[in-house]
Amino acid sequence: MSERRLADLLAMWRIRAFEEQVRELRAQGPIVGSVHLCIGQEAIPVGACGELDPQDALFATYRGHGWALARGVPAQPLFAELMGRAGGVNGGRGGSAYFTAADYGFHGENSIVGAGAPLACGAALAGRYDGSGRVAVSVFGDGAMNQGAVHEALNFAAAFRLPVVFICENNRYSELTPISGMVGNPRLSERAAGYGMPGRRVDGNDAEAVRFHVRDAIEVAREGGGPTLLECMTDRLVGHYIGDAETYRQPGELDRIRSREPIARLRAGLLADGVPEAEIDAVERRAREEMAAAAAAAQAEPLADPATAREHLYA
């Protein structure tokens, strides 16, 4: 059991160390443009992605670096993409907001809020006819639950019993506004009943809890039982975007959520179970060294050639 939890800790530290490197690179200049970090939300992709098969299709939000890493996308070409390097997963064309890595079953971020949900329905519907047995996973935030396209996707998936798992990462803020101030019922998973699908509220700071519920939802989907909505409760430890002043937070809020964020919780649990502190610290050190080396190697690559900007475009 400790081996599995240490593996989860390593996967979460890899994501956090990657995001911290991205934050530094954005401040220094090699990364430009809008960047959204998932620091504090690492347990959700780590718990979910281990249950996906190679043919399954994952559609993330613009806060998707951690999902790409958890799906198996290597860190160096991912860093290179964010830095506009030729060796990036999309040749430096997509940057943080639009990269994709289909070879790993990661079908891209999307800067249109909620736009991945109907795309996931399309992938699931195609899987019904191409013999792949594909399950599609759509990831979006709590604010996206109020988007018309997400409503339509949930309804369509339920009506046609499509093999889709909808994962709402509820970090309690719809960009800069508390979700509690935007909806009549803040238990977003309860909307699932209105669509005719199962809905669950999950501890999104516990990778094992996420894994359990995603495994169940995927089993239902593969057996023809249709979609499931999982509302994974979490917190982001950083702003909505790099540069967000976070003036909307309440006094002491960050101190409170740091005590329950996934890495701190798992570390405390491992210590309580008798895992040596040196072994736990070695996991963090390994992840940080891996990400520092990957970032440095990516930064040494040549910049993408602007003359290639119109390649791989279709209309």
Number of C-alpha atoms within 10 A of each C-alpha: 5 12 9 10 16 18 13 21 26 22 23 30 22 26 31 25 21 27 21 18 19 25 17 12 18 18 13 10 10 15 22 15 12 13 21 22 26 24 23 25 30 30 30 32 28 27 25 24 22 14 17 19 13 12 15 22 24 28 28 29 26 25 24 26 31 27 26 28 22 24 22 16 21 15 24 22 23 29 31 31 28 31 30 28 26 21 21 26 26 22 22 26 24 18 25 29 21 18 26 25 19 13 12 18 21 25 22 24 26 21 15 11 18 27 23 27 29 20 19 28 26 16 22 27 20 15 20 15 10 9 8 12 18 25 28 29 30 24 27 26 24 24 23 22 22 16 13 12 17 21 17 14 22 28 18 16 27 21 14 12 19 28 32 35 28 28 26 25 24 28 23 19 20 19 15 17 13 17 21 13 11 13 13 9 12 16 14 22 21 18 18 19 11 11 19 17 20 20 21 18 18 22 18 29 25 25 24 19 18 26 21 14 21 27 18 12 25 25 16 18 23 16 10 13 18 23 35 31 26 27 26 28 20 24 24 20 18 17 18 19 16 16 13 13 12 12 9 11 14 8 9 8 10 14 10 10 15 16 12 16 22 26 25 14 14 22 18 15 14 18 13 10 10 9 16 11 12 8 13 18 11 12 17 20 15 13 20 21 13 16 24 17 13 20 22 14 14 25 21 10 16 12 18 20 13 10 7 12 12 9 9 8 6 5 2
